[in-house]
């Protein structure tokens, strides 16, 4: 086995440990004039975060359809604007009829499955 200095040996151990744990922790190493530095992990969201709506903003028909699809609606048959917000009627993943009432602020008021 080749002879390495004590610092080089620890650097190799640190790099091997980092590479083995790369799937669990997303960190990276910078090698520079000051030696090795481990950068803190970067936040990567698991899924897209739905946009938040202000109390003054009303959601659009497209937003209501997107929210209904996130709730499990596969096929949208009808969308209408009611007194309290949007009513989206369609079919879910199992082929059952579905009716979702969505408030003007984007909050789900009611979900009915038949």
N, C-alpha and C positions, 0 to 999 in steps of 0.2 A: 504494500500500500504506500502511495507517495506520502511524503512528509509535508504537512502544512503547518503554518504558524497557528498559534492558539486562536487569534482573531479570525483567520480564514476558516478554520474548522467550525467555529460557532456560526459564521456567516452561512456556510453550507448547511448546517443543521437548521438554521432559521429558514433558509429558502426551501428546504425539503419539507419542513413542517408547514410552511405557508402553502406550498403547492398541494400538499395532501389535504389541507382543509379548505381549498379554494372553492369547492362546491357549497360548503356550508356558510362560509364567510366571504364576502366579496371585498377583500382588501387588496391593495397593491403595495409594492415595495419600490422605493426610489433609491437608487444607488448614486451617490454623489460624492463630492469632495469631503463632506462631513461623515461619510459612512452610509450605512443602511438606515432608512427611515420607513416605517410602516405607516401608510396613509390610513386615516380612519375610514370605515366602510361608508359607501354611498347609499343613500336611501333609494330603493327601486320599488315602486308600488306594485303590488300583485296584480291589480286590475285598474282600469281607468276609474277615476273618481268622478261621479256625476257632478255637473256644475250646480252651484247653489244659486238660488234666485233671491233677489231682494224683495222685501214686502211690497215695494211699489211696482215691480215688474210682473207682468202677467206672462205665463208661458204661452208659446205658440202651439198650433196644432201639431207641428212636427215634433216638438218637445213632448207633447202628450203621448204621441205614438211611440216615441223612444222609451218613455217611462213605462208604458204598457208592455212593451216587448221585454224590458228588464224584469217585469213582474211575471213573465212566463207566457205571454200571448204570442203565438206563432204566426197567425194570420189575422190581419185587421180587416174587418168587414165594413165598419161604419164608425165615423167620428163626428160628434156634434158638440156644440158649445151649449152648456146649460146655465142655469142661474148661479150655481156654486163653482162651476169650472167646466172641465171637459168630461164627456162620457165616451169611452172607447169600447166598442163591441167587436168581438172576434172569437177566435178558436184557439185553445191552448195546445200544448204539445201532445196531449192525449186525445185530441179531437173533440173535447167537450167545449160547449159554449161558455163564453166568459164575458163579463161586463165589469169594467173598471171605471170608477169615478175618481178624477184627479182634480184637486183644487187649483185655483188660479196661481198659487204660489209653487206648484209642483208636488205638493204633498198628496199621497194617496189617501182618499177618503174612504173608499169602499171597494171590495173585490167580491164579485159574485160568480160562482161557477155552477153550471147546471148540468 
